[in-house]
């Protein structure tokens, strides 16, 4: 969960639980900027492992 994401998009993602960035990008109300933030977080999490 990214603190900069809108409440609406966080709620939608929690309901739908996408398994890929492509699925998340298709959720109505989720902006391209939010998808970019998620991608950066995933890359950082992968690098930390």
Secondary structure, DSSP 4 states (H G I P E B T S, - for coil): --TTS-HHHHHHHHHH--SSHHHHHTSTT--HHHHHHHHHHHHHHHHH-
